[in-house]
């Protein structure tokens, strides 16, 4: 899977581009989310925070936000890019 190459910190744009098919679409999505400024190169404060997370940390953060639990309460599956509650 192409996105498996971009799992580390500082690879937010590259990972999303691999997921959606091209860099321009990824930049547009990140601008709509408020993670990139209009120039398409500069991260907002929130975008810089997300870009400084690994794919695992972002997945756990998404799951924690949805459930009001701490990110540590989740385990990550890199094949699905999802975090599920630990048992």
Kinemage of the C-alpha trace (Angstrom):
@kinemage 1
@onewidth
@group {chain A} dominant
@subgroup {mainchain}
@vectorlist {calphas} color= white
{ca unk a 1} P 0.000 0.000 0.000
{ca unk a 2} L 1.405 3.356 -1.021
{ca unk a 3} L 0.381 5.158 2.148
{ca unk a 4} L 2.519 2.822 4.263
{ca unk a 5} L 5.566 4.779 3.066
{ca unk a 6} L 4.336 7.955 4.755
{ca unk a 7} L 3.717 6.990 8.372
{ca unk a 8} L 6.092 9.339 10.191
{ca unk a 9} L 6.048 12.875 11.477
{ca unk a 10} L 6.160 15.683 8.931
{ca unk a 11} L 4.466 13.663 6.204
{ca unk a 12} L 0.867 14.861 6.462
{ca unk a 13} L 0.619 16.184 2.890
{ca unk a 14} L 2.448 13.218 1.343
{ca unk a 15} L 0.299 10.673 3.189
{ca unk a 16} L -2.969 12.374 2.275
{ca unk a 17} L -1.786 12.748 -1.341
{ca unk a 18} L -1.114 9.004 -1.478
{ca unk a 19} L -4.564 8.327 -0.032
{ca unk a 20} L -6.536 10.615 -2.369
{ca unk a 21} L -4.453 10.221 -5.504
{ca unk a 22} L -2.651 13.521 -6.001
{ca unk a 23} L -0.986 16.367 -4.142
{ca unk a 24} L -3.297 19.158 -5.381
{ca unk a 25} L -6.379 17.403 -4.011
{ca unk a 26} L -4.603 16.765 -0.701
{ca unk a 27} L -3.672 20.447 -0.399
{ca unk a 28} L -7.259 21.492 -1.132
{ca unk a 29} L -8.591 19.132 1.554
{ca unk a 30} L -6.094 20.407 4.118
{ca unk a 31} L -6.995 24.021 3.290
{ca unk a 32} L -10.706 23.236 3.753
{ca unk a 33} L -9.944 21.615 7.123
{ca unk a 34} L -7.987 24.681 8.182
{ca unk a 35} L -4.642 22.891 8.344
{ca unk a 36} L -3.002 24.795 5.469
{ca unk a 37} L -3.081 28.484 4.664
{ca unk a 38} L -4.274 29.771 1.275
{ca unk a 39} L -0.754 29.648 -0.198
{ca unk a 40} L -0.896 25.830 0.050
{ca unk a 41} L 2.549 25.648 1.650
{ca unk a 42} L 2.251 27.111 5.139
{ca unk a 43} L 0.650 25.139 7.952
{ca unk a 44} L -1.724 26.816 10.374
{ca unk a 45} L -1.083 26.233 14.088
{ca unk a 46} L -3.474 23.261 14.065
{ca unk a 47} L -1.974 21.970 10.820
{ca unk a 48} L 1.549 22.168 12.228
{ca unk a 49} L 0.382 20.200 15.266
{ca unk a 50} L -1.156 17.488 13.031
{ca unk a 51} L 1.886 17.427 10.743
{ca unk a 52} L 4.102 16.835 13.773
{ca unk a 53} L 2.145 13.643 14.594
{ca unk a 54} L 2.685 10.188 13.138
{ca unk a 55} L -0.177 8.426 11.333
{ca unk a 56} L -0.703 6.378 14.500
{ca unk a 57} L -0.912 9.457 16.712
{ca unk a 58} L -3.427 11.126 14.352
{ca unk a 59} L -5.621 8.000 14.266
{ca unk a 60} L -5.591 7.724 18.054
{ca unk a 61} L -6.342 11.451 18.347
{ca unk a 62} L -9.340 11.121 15.989
{ca unk a 63} L -10.683 8.171 17.970
{ca unk a 64} L -10.135 9.932 21.294
{ca unk a 65} L -11.925 13.056 20.068
{ca unk a 66} L -14.946 11.013 18.969
{ca unk a 67} L -15.181 9.085 22.230
{ca unk a 68} L -13.986 11.551 24.881
{ca unk a 69} L -11.343 9.038 25.992
{ca unk a 70} L -7.574 9.483 26.113
{ca unk a 71} L -5.490 8.501 23.064
{ca unk a 72} L -3.636 5.975 25.236
{ca unk a 73} L -6.894 3.992 25.523
{ca unk a 74} L -6.631 2.983 21.845
{ca unk a 75} L -4.536 0.619 19.788
{ca unk a 76} L -3.604 1.345 16.168
{ca unk a 77} L -3.953 -0.865 13.113
{ca unk a 78} L -1.621 0.434 10.363
{ca unk a 79} L -3.343 -1.641 7.666
{ca unk a 80} L -6.672 0.104 8.209
{ca unk a 81} L -5.309 3.378 9.637
{ca unk a 82} L -7.833 3.085 12.446
{ca unk a 83} L -7.547 3.129 16.204
{ca unk a 84} L -9.799 0.913 18.290
{ca unk a 85} L -10.422 0.781 22.010
{ca unk a 86} L -8.059 -1.516 23.889
{ca unk a 87} L -9.643 -4.451 25.664
